[in-house]
């Protein structure tokens, strides 16, 4: 009894989910209704003309064509003009359906793609930690293409099919009722077959979407890490991993085509049976004098009109099932609630002094595995504070919590007394300048990348930021100066050059709070010395957090804080911590030896 209730509950939930998907899908026709109506009208005209021709031919063969040469010749001119006009209308209608119908579908696809991209942009870091980028790209590209095809062809095939099937059935009934009943039996059998096949194929298409996402993810992973692959001569390993994903996709496609093959073959058998029945049963009716040969020929013409839309609709099942699977995956993203959202009463952050405070902060990426535990840390306005400690000790996580890349599990983080969860994310992140160890440059020019945080900046502003970050030291040697393309992820530049461009971004943004996570890690000694002075100038009067493993870069920090196991284990100036002989002094001796320490 309980199992039956659970089954019914799941079934009702599926129905509600299906209705919700349909309502959302229909909402994307908004703004395209003029094209939708035009597409429908033109589809009806095409179907009507296709239905009219056999009837016109039947009327002519029974009427004027049977009256002799003079009668035939007297109407041929009018017949020519009428038929040409009729088929010109069909041509124009068919053009509208094919061109504007596809444009309508493409516009809907474009809106869906924008909505999906907007949803991705709203997600927090944790969402991208959980989901592979290849799968996200697959949802954005291949899934939406099938949805677009369904948006256009679905109503078209359905409407033309209904008009032609119903119209043919009515006309065929006027020709011969018993033979028409044979069609009705076949139609019922085809509908039953379609329902059963759809249920079986839906699971196959869902699996197919997952598999192609796996191929995309594996491809992207291998291409993004191509330098690591080459350095380890691991091409064969990558080939084997890709082949595993590709073979899984092939197996899924094979199951899909098997289901399609059985389905299509069953349709072909039933259509063949229909043709046999018409010839045999029609011949029997002619022999009994209940039908003449001319009517059987006309009947055969209408049978083609009757069966073609059925075949089109049944064949469209493949695209429809792909679209249903794709739209479900599309809605899965849109229905995902972002982990981090602005509070309903969120207000813009106002940085008056730049004081930062972590109060009893706890955080874990995975439940039960804390990275930050009861962290308490106060940073005074305008102070430059350096975080040191072992890898995995929580330094970078501490900084990631400040701009709300992740939300704390417990406790609070305050900027000038304002909880970061009570202010808007946009104002919070505009107030913080971040240079990370792993620099990401976008495909574009040097100037584009420096101005990324301030698209309205003038070329003079960009040059000034570049000068202060010592970008001009190498830009003058580039073929097109600041307009030189850096390549995807900055592949045409060295690590140190990319690092300085990232620092120039922050100079141009000019925020009141700064975070430098190994900001000079990729620089040589000469560049590091130059940029350190620039960073010191930038940090003047601003609250600054610096993460560094090279302790030589933080000796002049106002304070140094050791983070270990997600807690503050010691705090003080360089000299104070050396004198204390704790963790910082241990790391310093490791880098510089006992004598210098």
C-alpha positions in Angstrom: 0.0 0.0 0.0 2.8 2.4 1.0 4.7 1.5 -2.2 1.6 2.2 -4.3 1.2 5.6 -2.6 4.8 6.5 -3.2 4.5 5.4 -6.8 1.4 7.6 -7.3 3.1 10.5 -5.6 6.1 10.2 -7.9 3.8 10.0 -10.9 1.9 13.1 -9.8 5.1 15.0 -9.2 6.3 14.0 -12.7 3.0 15.3 -14.2 3.3 18.6 -12.4 6.9 18.9 -13.5 5.9 18.2 -17.1 3.2 20.9 -16.9 5.7 23.3 -15.5 8.2 22.6 -18.3 5.5 23.1 -20.9 4.4 26.5 -19.4 8.0 27.7 -19.3 8.6 26.5 -22.8 5.5 28.3 -24.2 6.6 31.4 -22.4 9.5 31.7 -24.9 7.1 32.3 -27.7 6.4 35.7 -26.2 7.6 38.4 -28.6 7.5 35.9 -31.5 3.7 35.5 -31.7 3.5 37.4 -35.0 5.9 34.9 -36.5 4.2 32.0 -34.8 0.7 33.0 -36.2 2.2 33.6 -39.6 3.9 30.2 -39.5 0.6 28.6 -38.5 -1.4 30.4 -41.2 1.2 29.5 -43.9 1.3 25.9 -42.7 -2.5 25.6 -43.0 -2.3 27.1 -46.5 0.3 24.5 -47.5 -1.8 21.7 -46.1 -5.0 23.0 -47.7 -3.4 23.3 -51.2 -1.9 19.8 -50.8 -5.4 18.5 -49.9 -7.0 20.4 -52.8 -5.0 19.1 -55.7 -6.2 15.4 -55.6 -9.8 16.6 -55.3 -9.3 19.0 -58.2 -7.9 16.2 -60.3 -10.8 13.9 -59.3 -13.3 16.6 -60.2 -11.7 17.3 -63.6 -11.4 13.6 -64.6 -15.0 13.0 -63.7 -16.2 16.3 -65.3 -14.7 18.4 -68.0 -11.9 15.9 -68.9 -14.6 13.4 -69.8 -16.4 15.8 -72.2 -14.1 15.7 -75.1 -11.1 17.7 -76.6 -13.0 21.0 -77.1 -14.2 21.2 -73.6 -10.8 20.3 -72.2 -9.0 23.0 -74.4 -11.5 25.6 -73.4 -10.6 25.4 -69.7 -6.9 24.6 -69.9 -5.9 28.3 -69.9 -8.0 29.1 -66.8 -6.7 25.8 -65.2 -3.1 26.9 -65.9 -3.6 30.3 -64.3 -5.4 28.9 -61.3 -2.9 26.1 -60.6 0.1 28.4 -61.1 -1.5 31.0 -58.7 -2.2 28.2 -56.2 1.4 26.9 -56.3 2.8 30.4 -56.1 0.8 30.8 -52.9 2.2 27.5 -51.7 5.7 28.6 -52.6 5.4 31.8 -50.6 3.8 30.0 -47.7 6.5 27.3 -47.7 9.2 29.9 -47.8 7.7 31.7 -44.8 7.5 28.4 -42.9 11.0 27.4 -43.6 12.7 30.8 -43.3 10.7 32.7 -40.7 9.8 29.6 -38.8 13.5 28.8 -38.3 14.2 32.4 -37.4 11.5 32.2 -34.7 13.1 29.0 -33.3 16.6 30.6 -33.5 15.4 33.7 -31.6 13.8 31.5 -28.9 17.0 29.5 -28.7 19.0 32.8 -28.3 16.8 33.9 -25.4 17.2 30.5 -23.7 20.9 30.7 -24.2 21.0 34.1 -22.6 18.8 33.0 -19.7 21.1 30.0 -19.2 24.2 32.1 -19.3 22.7 34.5 -16.9 21.9 31.6 -14.6 25.6 30.5 -14.8 26.7 34.0 -13.9 24.5 34.0 -10.8 26.0 30.8 -9.4 28.7 30.8 -6.7 32.1 29.2 -6.9 30.7 26.1 -5.2 28.3 25.4 -8.2 31.3 25.3 -10.6 33.2 23.2 -8.1 30.4 20.6 -8.3 29.8 20.7 -12.1 32.1 20.1 -15.0 32.5 22.9 -17.5 32.1 20.6 -20.4 28.6 19.6 -19.2 27.7 23.3 -18.8 28.8 24.0 -22.3 26.8 21.0 -23.6 23.7 22.4 -22.0 24.3 25.8 -23.6 25.0 24.6 -27.2 23.8 21.1 -28.3 20.8 20.9 -25.9 19.3 24.2 -27.0 19.7 23.4 -30.7 17.2 20.5 -30.5 14.9 22.7 -28.4 15.0 25.3 -31.2 14.1 22.7 -33.8 11.2 21.6 -31.7 10.0 25.1 -31.1 9.7 25.6 -34.9 8.9 22.1 -36.3 6.6 21.0 -33.5 3.7 23.3 -34.1 4.2 23.1 -37.9 4.3 19.3 -38.1 1.4 19.0 -35.6 -0.8 21.5 -37.4 -0.1 20.4 -40.9 -0.5 16.8 -39.8 -3.9 17.5 -38.1 -5.2 19.4 -41.1 -4.0 16.9 -43.7 -4.9 13.8 -41.6 -8.4 15.1 -40.7 -9.0 16.6 -44.2 -7.8 13.4 -45.9 -9.9 11.2 -43.6 -13.1 13.3 -44.4 -12.5 13.3 -48.1 -11.6 9.6 -48.1 -14.8 8.9 -46.3 -16.7 10.4 -49.1 -15.0 8.2 -51.6 -15.3 4.8 -49.8 -16.2 4.3 -46.1 -15.0 0.6 -45.7 -11.6 1.4 -47.1 -11.3 4.5 -44.9 -12.0 2.3 -41.8 -8.9 0.3 -42.7 -6.9 3.6 -42.4 -8.5 4.4 -39.1 -7.4 1.0 -37.7 -3.8 1.6 -38.9 -3.9 5.1 -37.4 -4.9 3.8 -34.0 -2.1 1.2 -34.1 0.4 3.9 -35.1 -0.6 6.1 -32.2 -0.3 3.2 -29.7 3.1 2.3 -31.1 4.2 5.9 -30.8 3.2 6.2 -27.1 5.0 2.9 -26.2 8.1 3.9 -28.2 8.3 7.3 -26.6 8.3 5.9 -23.1 11.1 3.5 -24.1 13.2 6.1 -25.9 13.0 8.9 -23.4 15.4 7.1 -21.0 17.8 6.4 -23.9 17.9 10.1 -24.9 18.4 11.3 -21.3 21.4 8.9 -21.1 22.7 10.2 -24.5 22.8 13.8 -23.2 24.8 12.8 -20.1 27.3 10.8 -22.3 27.9 13.7 -24.8 28.5 16.0 -21.8 31.1 13.5 -20.6 32.9 13.7 -23.9 32.8 17.5 -23.9 34.2 17.6 -20.3 37.0 15.1 -21.2 37.9 17.1 -24.3 38.0 20.4 -22.5 40.0 19.0 -19.6 42.6 17.5 -22.0 42.9 20.7 -24.1 43.1 23.0 -21.1 45.9 20.9 -19.6 47.7 20.3 -22.9 51.0 21.8 -21.5 50.9 19.3 -18.6 50.0 16.5 -21.0 53.0 17.3 -23.2 55.4 17.8 -20.3 54.6 14.3 -18.9 54.5 12.7 -22.4 51.0 11.5 -21.3 49.3 11.7 -24.8 48.5 7.9 -24.6 46.9 8.3 -21.2 44.7 11.1 -22.4 43.8 9.1 -25.5 42.7 6.2 -23.4 40.7 8.4 -21.1 39.0 10.1 -24.1 38.3 6.8 -25.8 36.6 5.6 -22.6 34.3 8.6 -22.6 33.8 8.4 -26.4 33.1 4.6 -26.2 30.5 5.2 -23.5 28.9 7.8 -25.8 29.0 5.4 -28.7 27.4 2.7 -26.7 24.6 5.2 -25.7 24.2 6.2 -29.4 24.0 2.5 -30.4 21.2 1.9 -27.9 19.5 5.0 -29.2 19.7 4.0 -32.8 18.6 0.5 -31.9 15.4 1.9 -30.3 15.0 4.2 -33.3 15.5 1.3 -35.7 12.9 -0.9 -34.1 10.5 2.1 -34.0 11.1 3.1 -37.7 10.9 -0.5 -38.9 7.6 -1.0 -37.1 6.2 2.1 -38.8 7.4 0.9 -42.2 5.8 -2.5 -41.6 2.5 -0.9 -40.7 2.7 1.5 -43.7 3.4 -1.5 -46.0 0.5 -3.3 -44.5 -1.7 -0.3 -45.2 -0.6 -0.2 -48.9 -1.3 -4.0 -49.3 -4.7 -3.6 -47.6 -5.6 -0.7 -50.0 -4.6 -2.6 -53.1 -6.2 -6.0 -52.1 -9.3 -4.6 -50.4 -9.7 -1.9 -53.0 -9.5 -4.5 -55.8 -12.1 -6.6 -54.0 -14.4 -3.6 -53.8 -13.9 -2.9 -57.5 -14.7 -6.5 -58.4 -17.9 -6.3 -56.4 -18.9 -3.0 -58.1 -18.7 -1.0 -54.9 -15.8 1.2 -56.1 -14.5 2.3 -59.5 -10.8 2.3 -60.6 -10.7 6.1 -60.7 -11.8 6.4 -57.1 -9.1 3.9 -56.1 -6.5 6.1 -57.8 -7.7 9.2 -56.0 -7.9 7.2 -52.8 -4.3 6.2 -53.2 -3.3 9.9 -53.7 -5.1 10.9 -50.5 -3.5 7.9 -48.6 -0.2 9.5 -49.4 -1.4 12.8 -48.0 -2.8 10.9 -45.0 0.4 8.9 -44.3 3.1 11.5 -45.0 2.1 13.8 -42.1 1.8 10.7 -39.8 5.3 9.7 -40.9 6.7 13.2 -40.3 5.1 13.4 -36.9 6.4 10.0 -35.9 9.9 10.7 -37.3 9.8 14.0 -35.4 9.7 12.0 -32.2 13.5 11.7 -32.2 14.0 15.5 -32.2 11.1 15.9 -29.8 12.6 13.5 -27.3 16.0 15.1 -27.6 14.3 18.5 -27.0 12.5 17.2 -23.9 15.7 15.8 -22.5 17.6 19.0 -23.3 14.9 21.3 -21.9 14.7 19.3 -18.7 18.5 19.8 -18.3 18.1 23.5 -19.2 15.4 24.0 -16.6 17.5 22.0 -14.0 20.0 24.9 -14.2 17.4 27.6 -14.2 15.6 26.0 -11.2 18.9 25.8 -9.2 18.9 28.3 -6.4 22.3 30.0 -6.2 24.2 29.3 -3.0 24.9 32.9 -2.5 22.3 35.6 -3.1 21.7 39.2 -2.0 19.5 39.5 1.1 16.0 40.9 0.3 17.0 44.1 2.2 20.6 44.2 1.0 22.1 47.7 0.6 25.3 48.9 -1.1 28.5 48.6 0.9 29.9 51.9 2.2 33.6 51.7 2.9 34.4 54.6 5.2 37.6 53.4 6.8 38.3 49.9 5.6 38.2 48.0 8.9 37.8 44.2 8.5 36.8 41.8 11.2 36.3 38.0 11.2 34.2 36.9 14.1 34.1 33.2 15.1 34.1 32.1 11.5 33.6 28.5 10.5 33.7 27.2 7.0 34.0 23.8 5.1 33.9 22.9 1.4 32.6 19.5 2.3 30.3 18.9 5.3 32.2 17.5 8.2 35.7 18.6 6.9 36.3 22.1 8.3 38.8 24.3 6.6 38.2 27.4 8.9 37.4 26.8 12.6 36.5 29.6 14.9 38.6 32.2 13.1 38.9 35.5 14.8 40.9 38.3 13.1 40.7 42.1 13.2 42.4 44.2 10.5 42.7 47.9 11.2 41.9 50.5 8.5 44.7 51.1 6.1 46.8 48.2 7.6 48.8 45.8 5.4 48.5 42.4 6.9 50.2 39.3 5.6 48.9 35.7 6.0 51.4 32.9 6.1 51.1 29.3 7.0 51.2 25.7 5.6 49.5 24.9 2.3 45.9 23.9 3.0 46.0 25.9 6.3 43.1 28.2 5.2 44.9 31.3 3.9 43.2 31.5 0.5 39.9 30.4 1.9 40.1 33.2 4.4 40.4 35.7 1.6 37.7 34.0 -0.6 35.2 34.5 2.2 35.7 38.3 2.3 34.1 39.0 -1.2 31.6 36.2 -0.6 32.9 33.8 -3.2 31.7 31.4 -0.5 29.5 32.0 2.5 30.6 31.3 6.0 28.9 28.3 7.8 29.0 30.2 11.1 30.1 33.5 12.4 30.3 36.7 10.5 32.7 38.9 8.5 32.4 42.7 8.8 33.7 45.6 6.8 33.3 48.8 8.7 30.8 47.1 10.9 28.7 45.9 7.9 28.1 42.1 7.6 29.2 41.2 4.1 26.0 39.1 3.8 23.9 42.2 4.4 25.3 44.2 1.4 24.9 43.7 -2.3 27.5 41.4 -3.9 28.2 43.9 -6.7 29.1 46.7 -4.3 31.1 44.4 -2.1 33.2 43.1 -5.0 33.6 46.5 -6.5 35.2 47.6 -3.2 37.8 44.7 -3.3 40.7 44.4 -5.7 42.0 40.8 -6.1 45.2 39.5 -7.8 45.4 35.8 -7.6 48.3 33.4 -8.0 46.6 31.7 -11.0 46.2 34.7 -13.4 43.4 34.5 -16.0 43.6 36.7 -19.0 40.7 36.8 -21.5 41.2 36.5 -25.3 41.7 40.1 -26.4 44.3 42.8 -26.3 46.6 43.9 -23.4 44.5 47.1 -23.1 41.2 45.1 -22.9 42.5 42.9 -20.1 43.8 45.9 -18.1 40.5 47.7 -18.5 38.4 44.6 -17.7 37.3 46.0 -14.3 36.7 49.5 -15.7 35.5 49.3 -19.4 35.0 53.0 -19.5 38.7 53.7 -18.9 40.5 55.8 -21.5 43.7 54.7 -23.1 45.6 57.2 -21.0 44.1 55.6 -17.8 45.1 52.2 -19.1 48.6 53.4 -19.9 48.9 55.0 -16.4 47.9 51.7 -14.7 50.3 49.9 -17.0 53.1 52.2 -16.1 52.5 51.8 -12.3 52.4 48.0 -12.7 55.5 48.1 -14.9 53.6 46.6 -17.8 55.2 49.2 -20.1 58.5 47.6 -19.5 57.5 44.8 -21.9 54.5 46.3 -23.8 56.9 48.6 -25.8 58.5 45.5 -27.3 55.2 43.9 -28.4 54.3 44.2 -32.1 51.1 46.4 -31.5 51.8 47.7 -28.0 48.7 47.8 -25.8 46.6 46.5 -28.8 48.6 43.3 -29.0 46.4 40.2 -28.7 47.3 38.1 -25.7 45.7 34.8 -26.9 43.3 32.6 -24.9 44.3 32.5 -21.3 47.2 34.8 -22.2 49.2 32.0 -23.9 51.3 34.5 -25.9 52.7 36.1 -22.8 55.1 34.9 -20.1 53.9 34.2 -16.5 55.5 37.4 -15.2 53.9 39.5 -18.0 50.5 38.1 -17.2 51.0 38.7 -13.5 51.8 42.4 -14.1 48.7 42.8 -16.3 46.6 41.4 -13.5 48.2 43.9 -11.1 47.5 46.7 -13.6 43.8 45.8 -13.5 43.8 46.5 -9.8 45.6 49.8 -10.2 42.9 50.9 -12.7 40.1 49.6 -10.5 41.5 51.6 -7.5 39.5 49.8 -4.8 39.7 50.6 -1.0 40.4 47.0 0.0 43.1 44.9 -1.6 43.8 41.1 -1.6 47.1 39.8 -3.1 47.2 36.0 -3.2 50.8 35.2 -4.2 50.6 38.3 -6.5 54.3 38.3 -7.4 54.8 34.5 -7.5 55.5 34.4 -11.2 57.9 37.4 -11.3 61.7 37.2 -11.6 63.7 39.0 -8.9 64.2 42.2 -10.9 60.5 42.4 -11.8 59.4 41.5 -8.3 61.4 44.3 -6.8 59.8 46.8 -9.2 56.3 45.5 -8.7 56.7 45.3 -4.9 57.3 49.1 -4.9 54.2 49.6 -7.0 52.1 47.4 -4.7 53.4 49.4 -1.7 52.3 52.6 -3.5 48.9 51.1 -4.3 48.4 49.8 -0.7 49.1 53.3 0.8 46.0 54.3 2.8 44.2 51.1 1.8 43.4 47.9 3.8 45.5 45.2 2.3 45.7 41.4 2.8 48.7 39.7 1.3 49.2 35.9 1.0 52.7 34.9 0.3 54.9 31.8 0.6 58.1 33.9 -0.2 58.5 35.5 3.1 60.9 38.1 1.7 57.9 39.9 0.1 56.1 40.5 3.4 58.8 41.6 5.8 57.6 45.2 5.7 53.9 44.3 6.3 52.4 46.1 9.3 51.5 42.7 10.8 52.0 39.1 9.9 49.4 36.5 10.9 50.0 32.8 10.8 47.0 30.7 9.8 47.2 27.1 10.8 44.3 24.6 10.7 41.9 27.4 10.0 42.8 29.5 13.0 45.1 32.3 13.9 48.1 30.7 15.7 50.3 33.8 16.0 50.4 37.5 15.1 52.9 40.3 15.1 55.6 42.1 13.1 58.4 40.3 11.3 60.8 41.0 14.2 58.3 40.1 16.9 57.5 36.7 15.3 61.2 35.9 14.7 61.9 36.6 18.4 58.9 34.4 19.4 60.5 31.4 17.7 57.1 30.0 16.6 55.7 28.8 13.2 56.7 31.9 11.3 60.3 31.7 12.6 60.4 28.1 11.6 59.3 28.9 8.0 61.8 31.8 7.8 64.7 29.6 8.9 63.7 27.1 6.2 63.9 29.7 3.5 66.9 31.8 4.7 68.8 29.7 7.2 69.5 30.1 10.9 72.2 32.8 10.4 70.0 35.3 8.7 67.1 34.5 11.0 
